[in-house]
Amino acid sequence: MGAVTSGRVVRVSGPLVEVCDVGPVAMHDLITLGPDAIPGEVVAIRDGTVSVQAYEYTGGLGPGAAALPAGKPLSVRLGPGLLGGVFDGLLRSLSAAPVFLTPGAAADESDRMWRFEPRVRVGDQVGEGQVLGVVADAGALEHRLLVPPGVNGRVESLADVKCGMGTVVAEVGGTDVHLFSDWPVRVPRPCRERLTEVTPLRTGQRVLDLLYPVARGGAAAVPGGFGTGKTVLLQQLAKWCDADVIVYVGCGERGNELAEVVAELFELTDPRTGGRLADRTVIIANTSNMPMMAREASIYTGVAVAEYYRDMGFHTVVIADSTSRWAEALREFASRTGVLPAEEGYPADLASALAAFYERAGCVETLGGATGSVTIIGAVSPPGGDMTEPVTAHTERFVRARWTLDRDLAYARHYPAVSWSGSFSRDAPAVGDHHVRAGDHGWPARRARVMTALAEADRLGALADLVGAAALSGTERVALLAGRLLRDGVLQQSALSTVDAAGGDEKASALVEAVLAVVGECRELVVAGVNADVLEEFDFTALVRLREEAAAQDTALIGRRRDEMLAGLRRLR
């Protein structure tokens, strides 16, 4: 350490630390500050003074303290043991920490031994991204050890069966391959090719899968004010989406709220394996009472972990809750550095920072030839529910879907409270083509009919509030009825239901067809002269309850109830 050029601290303003005399450094290089070796990242270099954003509490740090450059960018240590763990924004384990990590704490140097099973032999020619072997006891998924990017050649040696954190597992082309590796969080991991073929990410939530789907490797935003059910919806997505690995980033939320989320995640049963959902989940926690600028790094840390598992050939989902708190950290730090503020005080590069995050999503062919994906779902918490504020407005530019949560729906106990008038999906046409190729030729038309019916019901509902429903024509009152049946019988789902917490494509299609068939019969009855009052007084309870009574594959029950309902309506002629 004595050979390293040591600089000194000249100014401390919260997380902003200015140092000088540190020698040659580059943007985003890591610098340790003071006797506790507080980690910080270079964010500005001018006139011999280096500005550093510290990732720990800087109380007690003053001018004259030592500043040592690490000679590398901010990196996280990737390897087995991540699944099922809880980490801070720099991927340091919180599971063993008493309350908080001590200042300057480094990544864990565990003495645990891992069972390595080679998949190649000494003398084999291997290339970057190829599987060298698996770590059999690393969690719920097969942990694949890959040839690092940029390394090719002959396998010259393989380690024994038991390996530790510092063990050289293999030597490839003169390069040592370790069980753990460091990766800069702001640098996307390389891939062979980004794929354009669309496969939908199935979330288990009908309102999303039917109306506002997102493709694997896409990005979605979930804006919603306080009390609209963001946390529950994100938990439902984590539990039921068809991803192999979930990376949950708690970014700036209240400590007690995030503690409840973590506790619930550890109690949830994984519907895919029957074990714990946490066994294929990585939780990165940076609460509002933790160091502010670690919040800024936490979302990049989450994406780096997701790309690590993507390169193994897994499909991963990053859930960031919430990007608004991350943006607030950017705003606070920008104000300390004297950056000229833009709209609502946010820095002018807010849009670029959001783009750098969301554009790391994608479905790719990995360096080893496998297919993997990273899908990013970012929650947004607009102050006062203002959907025009900068974070929400800029986020819309970089995501493929927006799932807006509506306060009125939430207060009406309609969950998920996804607004069909304030949401969109740019992936819907491509997802429709996928369903057609898969044999469901009616999916695009079915979605279009539901969207049209909901829009018409909303338009007439506003008119009915002014003049009264009785003033509308019979067909218009049937359109209002159609909207209500679709909302209550198809789009609503209870996260606490043992039957309907998640639903597949078959059940969703059957429910939609049943409701549309009943609505079509009602429309014919009105045209035939039946009074709309009679239809509004008709008991549709059996149709609405179908979502709670029919299991995921029980389309036969839905068909029988539909036929019984149609027969009852025909008796009104």
C-alpha positions as CSV (number, residue, x, y, z in Angstrom):
1,M,0.0,0.0,0.0
2,G,3.0,2.3,0.6
3,A,3.8,2.3,-3.2
4,V,0.3,3.8,-4.0
5,T,0.2,7.6,-4.4
6,S,-1.8,8.8,-1.4
7,G,-3.9,12.0,-1.8
8,R,-5.6,14.0,0.8
9,V,-9.2,15.1,1.5
10,V,-9.7,18.9,1.2
11,R,-13.5,19.2,1.5
12,V,-16.4,17.2,2.8
13,S,-20.0,18.0,2.1
14,G,-22.2,15.0,3.0
15,P,-21.5,12.3,0.4
16,L,-19.4,14.8,-1.7
17,V,-15.7,14.6,-0.9
18,E,-13.1,16.6,-2.8
19,V,-9.5,15.3,-2.8
20,C,-6.2,16.3,-4.3
21,D,-2.8,14.9,-5.1
22,V,-4.1,11.4,-5.8
23,G,-2.1,11.0,-9.0
24,P,-3.6,9.8,-12.3
25,V,-7.2,8.6,-11.9
26,A,-10.1,8.2,-14.4
27,M,-13.8,8.8,-14.2
28,H,-15.7,6.2,-12.1
29,D,-12.5,4.9,-10.5
30,L,-12.7,3.8,-6.9
31,I,-11.0,5.7,-4.1
32,T,-10.9,4.8,-0.5
33,L,-11.2,7.7,2.0
34,G,-9.9,8.1,5.6
35,P,-8.8,5.5,8.1
36,D,-12.0,3.5,7.6
37,A,-11.3,3.1,3.9
38,I,-14.7,4.5,3.0
39,P,-15.4,3.6,-0.7
40,G,-16.1,6.4,-3.1
41,E,-16.3,6.9,-6.9
42,V,-14.7,9.6,-9.0
43,V,-17.4,11.7,-10.6
44,A,-15.5,14.8,-11.6
45,I,-11.8,15.8,-12.3
46,R,-10.9,19.5,-12.7
47,D,-7.7,21.5,-12.0
48,G,-6.1,18.8,-9.9
49,T,-9.1,18.4,-7.7
50,V,-11.1,15.2,-7.8
51,S,-14.7,15.0,-6.7
52,V,-15.8,11.7,-5.2
53,Q,-19.2,10.5,-4.2
54,A,-18.8,8.5,-1.0
55,Y,-20.9,5.3,-0.6
56,E,-20.7,5.4,3.3
57,Y,-21.6,7.9,6.0
58,T,-18.9,10.5,6.1
59,G,-19.3,11.7,9.7
60,G,-15.8,12.1,11.2
61,L,-14.1,12.4,7.8
62,G,-12.3,15.7,7.5
63,P,-9.7,17.6,5.5
64,G,-6.2,16.0,5.6
65,A,-7.5,12.5,5.7
66,A,-5.9,10.0,3.3
67,A,-7.4,9.2,-0.1
68,L,-6.0,6.1,-1.9
69,P,-7.0,5.3,-5.5
70,A,-7.8,1.7,-6.1
71,G,-6.9,1.8,-9.8
72,K,-10.2,0.2,-10.9
73,P,-13.8,1.2,-11.3
74,L,-16.5,0.4,-8.8
75,S,-17.0,-3.4,-9.0
76,V,-19.0,-6.1,-7.3
77,R,-17.9,-9.7,-6.6
78,L,-20.0,-12.2,-8.5
79,G,-20.0,-15.9,-7.8
80,P,-22.0,-18.7,-6.0
81,G,-24.0,-17.9,-2.9
82,L,-25.9,-14.9,-4.3
83,L,-29.2,-16.6,-4.5
84,G,-31.2,-16.3,-1.3
85,G,-29.0,-13.6,0.1
86,V,-29.6,-10.0,1.2
87,F,-27.0,-7.4,0.2
88,D,-26.4,-3.7,0.3
89,G,-26.0,-1.4,-2.7
90,L,-22.4,-2.5,-3.2
91,L,-23.3,-6.2,-3.0
92,R,-21.9,-6.7,0.5
93,S,-23.9,-9.2,2.6
94,L,-26.3,-7.8,5.1
95,S,-27.3,-11.3,6.4
96,A,-24.5,-11.5,8.9
97,A,-24.3,-7.8,9.7
98,P,-25.5,-6.9,13.3
99,V,-27.4,-3.7,12.3
100,F,-25.4,-1.9,9.7
101,L,-22.2,-2.7,7.9
102,T,-19.2,-1.0,9.5
103,P,-17.7,1.9,7.4
104,G,-15.4,0.6,4.7
105,A,-16.5,-3.0,5.0
106,A,-15.3,-5.0,2.0
107,A,-17.0,-7.9,0.2
108,D,-17.1,-11.0,2.4
109,E,-14.0,-13.2,2.4
110,S,-15.8,-16.4,3.2
111,D,-13.9,-19.6,4.1
112,R,-16.8,-21.7,2.7
113,M,-15.8,-24.5,0.3
114,W,-17.8,-25.2,-2.8
115,R,-18.3,-28.5,-4.7
116,F,-17.1,-27.9,-8.3
117,E,-18.0,-30.4,-11.0
118,P,-16.1,-30.0,-14.3
119,R,-17.9,-30.2,-17.6
120,V,-14.6,-30.1,-19.6
121,R,-11.3,-32.0,-19.5
122,V,-7.7,-30.9,-19.4
123,G,-6.6,-30.4,-23.1
124,D,-10.0,-29.3,-24.4
125,Q,-10.2,-26.1,-26.5
126,V,-12.7,-23.7,-25.0
127,G,-13.9,-20.2,-25.9
128,E,-15.3,-17.2,-23.9
129,G,-18.7,-17.9,-22.3
130,Q,-18.4,-21.7,-22.5
131,V,-19.3,-23.7,-19.4
132,L,-16.3,-25.0,-17.6
133,G,-18.3,-26.7,-14.9
134,V,-21.1,-26.3,-12.3
135,V,-21.1,-25.5,-8.6
136,A,-23.7,-28.1,-7.5
137,D,-24.4,-26.6,-4.0
138,A,-24.9,-23.0,-4.9
139,G,-28.6,-22.7,-4.6
140,A,-31.9,-23.7,-6.3
141,L,-30.4,-23.3,-9.8
142,E,-27.4,-24.9,-11.4
143,H,-24.6,-22.4,-11.0
144,R,-22.5,-22.5,-14.2
145,L,-18.9,-21.4,-14.1
146,L,-18.1,-19.8,-17.5
147,V,-14.9,-19.0,-19.4
148,P,-14.5,-15.2,-18.7
149,P,-15.0,-12.7,-21.6
150,G,-12.0,-12.3,-23.8
151,V,-10.4,-15.6,-22.7
152,N,-9.9,-18.5,-25.3
153,G,-7.6,-21.4,-25.5
154,R,-6.7,-24.8,-24.1
155,V,-7.7,-26.0,-20.7
156,E,-4.4,-26.5,-19.0
157,S,-5.6,-27.4,-15.5
158,L,-8.7,-28.1,-13.4
159,A,-9.0,-27.7,-9.6
160,D,-9.9,-30.4,-7.1
161,V,-13.6,-31.0,-6.3
162,K,-13.7,-28.6,-3.3
163,C,-12.9,-25.0,-4.1
164,G,-12.8,-21.9,-1.9
165,M,-13.2,-18.2,-2.7
166,G,-9.6,-17.7,-3.7
167,T,-9.1,-21.0,-5.5
168,V,-8.0,-21.1,-9.1
169,V,-10.6,-23.4,-10.6
170,A,-9.1,-23.7,-14.0
171,E,-6.3,-22.3,-16.2
172,V,-7.4,-21.5,-19.8
173,G,-4.9,-20.3,-22.3
174,G,-2.5,-19.1,-19.6
175,T,-5.3,-17.2,-17.7
176,D,-6.4,-18.2,-14.2
177,V,-10.2,-18.7,-13.8
178,H,-11.5,-18.2,-10.2
179,L,-14.7,-19.2,-8.6
180,F,-15.5,-15.6,-8.0
181,S,-14.9,-12.6,-10.2
182,D,-15.2,-8.8,-10.0
183,W,-17.2,-6.9,-12.6
184,P,-17.6,-3.1,-13.0
185,V,-21.3,-2.3,-12.2
186,R,-21.6,0.4,-14.9
187,V,-20.2,-1.7,-17.7
188,P,-22.7,-4.0,-19.5
189,R,-21.5,-7.6,-19.7
190,P,-20.8,-8.5,-23.4
191,C,-22.9,-10.9,-25.4
192,R,-22.7,-12.4,-28.9
193,E,-25.9,-10.8,-30.3
194,R,-29.0,-9.1,-29.2
195,L,-32.0,-11.1,-30.3
196,T,-35.1,-9.6,-31.9
197,E,-37.5,-12.5,-31.7
198,V,-40.2,-11.7,-29.2
199,T,-41.3,-14.1,-26.4
200,P,-43.8,-12.6,-23.8
201,L,-42.8,-12.5,-20.2
202,R,-45.8,-14.2,-18.5
203,T,-46.6,-12.4,-15.3
204,G,-49.7,-14.4,-14.1
205,Q,-51.6,-11.1,-14.0
206,R,-54.4,-11.1,-16.6
207,V,-54.6,-7.3,-17.0
208,L,-50.9,-7.3,-17.9
209,D,-50.6,-10.5,-20.0
210,L,-53.8,-9.7,-21.9
211,L,-53.7,-5.9,-22.3
212,Y,-50.2,-4.6,-21.7
213,P,-47.7,-7.5,-22.2
214,V,-44.0,-7.0,-22.1
215,A,-41.5,-9.2,-23.9
216,R,-38.6,-11.1,-22.2
217,G,-35.7,-8.7,-22.4
218,G,-38.0,-5.7,-22.4
219,A,-38.5,-2.9,-19.8
220,A,-41.7,-1.8,-18.0
221,A,-42.4,1.0,-15.6
222,V,-45.0,0.9,-12.8
223,P,-45.9,4.5,-11.8
224,G,-48.4,4.9,-9.0
225,G,-49.0,7.1,-6.0
226,F,-49.1,6.1,-2.3
227,G,-51.6,3.4,-1.5
228,T,-52.1,2.1,-5.1
229,G,-50.7,-1.3,-4.5
230,K,-47.2,-1.1,-6.1
231,T,-45.5,-3.3,-3.5
232,V,-48.1,-6.1,-3.7
233,L,-48.0,-6.0,-7.5
234,L,-44.2,-6.2,-7.5
235,Q,-44.4,-9.2,-5.1
236,Q,-46.9,-10.9,-7.4
237,L,-44.6,-10.3,-10.4
238,A,-41.7,-11.7,-8.5
239,K,-43.7,-14.8,-7.5
240,W,-45.5,-15.7,-10.6
241,C,-43.5,-14.4,-13.6
242,D,-41.8,-17.1,-15.7
243,A,-38.3,-16.0,-14.9
244,D,-35.5,-18.2,-13.5
245,V,-33.9,-15.5,-11.3
246,I,-35.4,-12.5,-9.6
247,V,-33.2,-9.6,-8.5
248,Y,-35.2,-7.3,-6.2
249,V,-33.7,-3.9,-5.6
250,G,-35.2,-2.0,-2.7
251,C,-34.0,1.5,-3.6
252,G,-34.5,4.2,-1.0
253,E,-37.8,2.8,0.4
254,R,-38.6,3.1,4.2
255,G,-36.6,0.6,6.3
256,N,-39.6,-1.0,8.0
257,E,-41.4,-1.4,4.7
258,L,-38.5,-3.0,3.0
259,A,-38.0,-5.3,6.0
260,E,-41.6,-6.5,5.7
261,V,-41.1,-7.1,1.9
262,V,-37.9,-9.1,2.6
263,A,-39.6,-11.1,5.4
264,E,-42.6,-11.9,3.1
265,L,-40.3,-12.9,0.2
266,F,-38.6,-15.4,2.5
267,E,-42.0,-16.8,3.5
268,L,-43.4,-17.2,0.0
269,T,-43.5,-20.6,-1.6
270,D,-42.0,-20.8,-5.1
271,P,-44.8,-22.1,-7.4
272,R,-42.3,-23.5,-9.8
273,T,-40.1,-25.6,-7.4
274,G,-42.2,-25.9,-4.2
275,G,-39.4,-24.5,-2.2
276,R,-38.8,-21.0,-1.0
277,L,-39.1,-18.2,-3.5
278,A,-36.1,-16.6,-1.9
279,D,-33.9,-19.5,-3.1
280,R,-33.9,-18.0,-6.6
281,T,-34.0,-14.4,-5.5
282,V,-31.2,-11.9,-4.9
283,I,-32.3,-9.0,-2.7
284,I,-30.4,-5.7,-2.8
285,A,-31.5,-3.4,0.0
286,N,-30.6,0.2,0.3
287,T,-33.2,1.8,2.6
288,S,-33.8,5.5,3.1
289,N,-31.8,5.5,6.3
290,M,-28.7,3.9,4.6
291,P,-26.0,5.9,2.8
292,M,-27.6,8.0,0.1
293,M,-25.2,7.5,-2.8
294,A,-25.1,3.7,-2.4
295,R,-28.7,4.0,-3.6
296,E,-27.4,5.5,-6.8
297,A,-25.1,2.4,-7.4
298,S,-27.7,-0.2,-6.2
299,I,-29.7,-0.3,-9.5
300,Y,-26.5,-0.9,-11.5
301,T,-25.4,-3.5,-9.0
302,G,-28.8,-5.3,-9.6
303,V,-28.4,-5.2,-13.3
304,A,-24.8,-6.6,-13.1
305,V,-26.1,-9.5,-11.0
306,A,-28.9,-10.1,-13.5
307,E,-26.5,-10.1,-16.5
308,Y,-24.2,-12.5,-14.6
309,Y,-27.1,-15.1,-14.5
310,R,-28.2,-14.2,-18.0
311,D,-24.8,-15.2,-19.3
312,M,-25.4,-18.7,-17.7
313,G,-28.4,-19.0,-20.0
314,F,-31.1,-18.0,-17.5
315,H,-34.0,-15.5,-17.9
316,T,-33.8,-12.9,-15.2
317,V,-36.0,-10.1,-14.0
318,V,-34.8,-7.0,-12.2
319,I,-37.4,-5.3,-10.0
320,A,-36.4,-1.8,-8.9
321,D,-38.5,-0.2,-6.2
322,S,-38.3,2.7,-6.7
323,T,-36.4,4.6,-9.4
324,S,-37.9,7.9,-8.0
325,R,-35.9,7.5,-4.8
326,W,-32.8,6.7,-6.9
327,A,-33.4,9.9,-8.9
328,E,-33.8,11.9,-5.6
329,A,-30.3,10.8,-4.7
330,L,-29.0,12.1,-8.0
331,R,-30.8,15.4,-7.4
332,E,-29.4,15.8,-3.9
333,F,-25.8,15.0,-5.0
334,A,-26.1,17.3,-8.0
335,S,-27.1,20.2,-5.7
336,R,-24.0,19.6,-3.6
337,T,-21.7,19.7,-6.6
338,G,-23.2,22.9,-7.9
339,V,-24.6,21.4,-11.1
340,L,-27.0,23.7,-12.8
341,P,-30.5,22.3,-12.0
342,A,-33.0,21.4,-14.7
343,E,-36.7,20.6,-14.4
344,E,-37.8,20.4,-10.7
345,G,-34.2,20.5,-9.6
346,Y,-33.1,17.2,-11.2
347,P,-29.8,17.2,-13.0
348,A,-29.8,17.8,-16.7
349,D,-28.4,14.2,-17.4
350,L,-31.4,12.5,-15.6
351,A,-32.7,11.2,-19.0
352,S,-29.3,9.8,-19.9
353,A,-29.0,8.1,-16.5
354,L,-32.4,6.5,-16.9
355,A,-31.5,5.4,-20.4
356,A,-28.2,3.8,-19.2
357,F,-30.2,1.7,-16.7
358,Y,-33.2,0.6,-18.8
359,E,-31.2,0.0,-22.0
360,R,-29.3,-2.8,-20.2
361,A,-32.4,-4.9,-20.6
362,G,-32.5,-7.3,-23.5
363,C,-32.8,-10.9,-24.8
364,V,-29.4,-12.0,-26.1
365,E,-27.4,-14.9,-27.4
366,T,-24.6,-15.2,-24.9
367,L,-20.9,-15.6,-25.6
368,G,-21.3,-19.3,-25.1
369,G,-24.2,-19.6,-27.6
370,A,-27.1,-19.9,-25.0
371,T,-30.2,-17.7,-24.8
372,G,-30.7,-15.5,-21.8
373,S,-32.5,-12.3,-21.0
374,V,-32.7,-9.4,-18.5
375,T,-36.1,-7.8,-18.1
376,I,-36.3,-4.6,-16.0
377,I,-39.4,-3.5,-14.1
378,G,-39.0,-0.2,-12.4
379,A,-41.5,1.2,-10.0
380,V,-42.0,5.0,-10.0
381,S,-43.4,7.0,-7.1
382,P,-44.4,10.4,-8.5
383,P,-45.0,13.0,-5.8
384,G,-48.7,13.5,-5.3
385,G,-49.5,11.1,-8.1
386,D,-48.3,13.7,-10.7
387,M,-47.6,11.6,-13.8
388,T,-46.1,14.6,-15.6
389,E,-43.1,15.0,-13.3
390,P,-39.6,14.4,-14.8
391,V,-38.8,10.9,-13.6
392,T,-42.1,9.5,-14.9
393,A,-42.0,11.5,-18.1
394,H,-38.5,10.5,-19.0
395,T,-39.0,6.9,-18.0
396,E,-41.8,6.5,-20.6
397,R,-39.2,7.2,-23.3
398,F,-37.1,4.1,-22.5
399,V,-39.6,1.4,-21.5
400,R,-41.7,-0.9,-23.7
401,A,-44.7,-0.9,-21.3
402,R,-46.2,1.4,-18.7
403,W,-48.5,-0.1,-16.1
404,T,-50.0,2.9,-14.4
405,L,-51.7,2.3,-11.1
406,D,-54.9,4.3,-10.6
407,R,-55.8,5.7,-7.2
408,D,-59.6,5.4,-7.8
409,L,-59.3,1.8,-8.7
410,A,-57.3,1.1,-5.6
411,Y,-59.8,2.9,-3.4
412,A,-62.6,0.9,-5.0
413,R,-60.6,-2.3,-3.9
414,H,-60.0,-3.3,-7.5
415,Y,-56.6,-5.0,-7.7
416,P,-54.3,-5.0,-9.5
417,A,-55.2,-1.3,-9.9
418,V,-53.7,-1.0,-13.4
419,S,-55.4,1.8,-15.3
420,W,-56.5,0.7,-18.8
421,S,-56.7,4.3,-19.9
422,G,-53.3,5.4,-18.6
423,S,-51.2,2.3,-19.6
424,F,-49.6,1.2,-22.8
425,S,-47.5,-1.6,-24.3
426,R,-45.3,-1.2,-27.3
427,D,-44.7,-4.9,-27.4
428,A,-48.4,-5.8,-27.9
429,P,-48.2,-6.2,-31.7
430,A,-45.2,-8.4,-31.5
431,V,-46.6,-10.5,-28.6
432,G,-49.8,-10.9,-30.7
433,D,-47.7,-12.3,-33.5
434,H,-46.1,-14.7,-31.1
435,H,-49.5,-16.0,-29.9
436,V,-50.6,-16.4,-33.5
437,R,-47.5,-18.5,-34.3
438,A,-48.1,-20.5,-31.2
439,G,-51.7,-21.4,-32.4
440,D,-53.8,-18.8,-30.6
441,H,-55.0,-17.0,-33.7
442,G,-57.7,-15.1,-31.9
443,W,-55.4,-13.3,-29.4
444,P,-54.9,-10.0,-31.2
445,A,-58.6,-9.7,-32.0
446,R,-59.6,-10.7,-28.4
447,R,-57.3,-8.0,-26.9
448,A,-58.6,-5.4,-29.3
449,R,-62.2,-6.2,-28.4
450,V,-61.5,-5.9,-24.7
451,M,-59.6,-2.6,-25.1
452,T,-62.5,-1.2,-27.2
453,A,-65.1,-2.3,-24.7
454,L,-63.2,-0.7,-21.8
455,A,-62.6,2.5,-23.6
456,E,-66.3,2.8,-24.6
457,A,-67.4,2.0,-21.0
458,D,-65.1,4.7,-19.7
459,R,-66.5,7.3,-22.2
460,L,-70.1,6.4,-21.4
461,G,-69.4,6.3,-17.7
462,A,-68.4,9.9,-17.7
463,L,-71.5,10.8,-19.7
464,A,-73.7,8.8,-17.3
465,D,-72.3,10.7,-14.4
466,L,-73.6,13.9,-16.0
467,V,-77.0,12.9,-17.3
468,G,-77.7,9.6,-15.5
469,A,-77.6,6.1,-16.9
470,A,-81.4,6.1,-17.6
471,A,-80.9,8.8,-20.2
472,L,-78.6,6.5,-22.3
473,S,-79.9,4.2,-25.0
474,G,-80.2,0.5,-24.5
475,T,-77.0,-0.3,-26.5
476,E,-75.1,2.3,-24.5
477,R,-76.2,0.8,-21.2
478,V,-75.1,-2.6,-22.5
479,A,-71.7,-1.1,-23.2
480,L,-71.5,0.1,-19.6
481,L,-72.5,-3.4,-18.5
482,A,-69.7,-4.9,-20.7
483,G,-67.1,-2.7,-19.0
484,R,-68.3,-3.8,-15.5
485,L,-68.3,-7.5,-16.4
486,L,-64.8,-7.3,-17.9
487,R,-63.5,-5.4,-14.9
488,D,-65.0,-7.6,-12.2
489,G,-64.9,-10.9,-14.1
490,V,-61.6,-10.8,-15.9
491,L,-59.2,-8.1,-14.9
492,Q,-59.6,-8.2,-11.1
493,Q,-57.4,-10.6,-9.2
494,S,-56.7,-11.2,-5.6
495,A,-53.1,-11.7,-4.4
496,L,-54.5,-13.7,-1.4
497,S,-56.6,-16.1,-3.5
498,T,-55.6,-19.7,-3.5
499,V,-57.1,-20.2,-6.9
500,D,-56.8,-16.9,-8.8
501,A,-53.6,-15.3,-7.5
502,A,-52.2,-16.1,-10.9
503,G,-53.7,-17.2,-14.1
504,G,-52.5,-18.6,-17.4
505,D,-53.3,-17.8,-21.0
506,E,-56.0,-20.5,-21.3
507,K,-58.0,-19.3,-18.4
508,A,-57.7,-15.7,-19.4
509,S,-58.9,-16.5,-23.0
510,A,-61.8,-18.6,-21.7
511,L,-63.0,-15.8,-19.3
512,V,-62.8,-13.1,-22.0
513,E,-64.7,-15.2,-24.5
514,A,-67.4,-16.0,-21.9
515,V,-67.9,-12.3,-21.0
516,L,-67.9,-11.2,-24.6
517,A,-70.4,-13.9,-25.5
518,V,-72.7,-12.8,-22.7
519,V,-72.3,-9.2,-23.7
520,G,-73.1,-10.1,-27.3
521,E,-76.3,-11.8,-26.2
522,C,-77.3,-8.8,-24.1
523,R,-76.8,-6.5,-27.1
524,E,-79.0,-8.8,-29.3
525,L,-81.7,-8.8,-26.6
526,V,-81.8,-5.0,-26.5
527,V,-82.0,-4.8,-30.3
528,A,-84.9,-7.3,-30.1
529,G,-86.8,-5.0,-27.7
530,V,-85.9,-6.2,-24.3
531,N,-85.7,-3.3,-21.8
532,A,-82.1,-2.5,-20.6
533,D,-83.5,-2.3,-17.0
534,V,-84.3,-6.0,-17.2
535,L,-80.7,-6.8,-18.2
536,E,-79.2,-4.6,-15.5
537,E,-81.3,-6.4,-12.9
538,F,-80.2,-9.8,-14.2
539,D,-77.9,-11.8,-11.9
540,F,-74.5,-12.1,-13.4
541,T,-72.9,-13.3,-10.1
542,A,-72.1,-16.8,-11.5
543,L,-70.1,-15.2,-14.4
544,V,-68.2,-12.8,-12.2
545,R,-67.3,-15.5,-9.7
546,L,-65.8,-17.8,-12.3
547,R,-62.4,-16.3,-11.9
548,E,-62.4,-17.5,-8.3
549,E,-63.9,-20.9,-8.9
550,A,-62.2,-22.1,-12.1
551,A,-58.6,-23.4,-11.8
552,A,-55.9,-22.4,-14.2
553,Q,-56.7,-25.2,-16.7
554,D,-60.4,-25.6,-15.9
555,T,-61.8,-24.1,-19.1
556,A,-64.5,-26.7,-19.2
557,L,-66.2,-25.2,-16.1
558,I,-66.0,-21.7,-17.7
559,G,-67.6,-23.0,-20.8
560,R,-70.5,-24.7,-18.9
561,R,-71.2,-21.5,-16.8
562,R,-71.1,-19.4,-20.0
563,D,-73.7,-21.7,-21.7
564,E,-75.9,-21.6,-18.6
565,M,-75.7,-17.8,-18.5
566,L,-76.6,-17.6,-22.2
567,A,-79.5,-19.9,-21.7
568,G,-80.9,-17.8,-18.9
569,L,-80.6,-14.6,-20.9
570,R,-82.4,-16.2,-23.9
571,R,-85.4,-16.9,-21.7
572,L,-85.8,-13.1,-21.3
573,R,-87.0,-12.8,-25.0
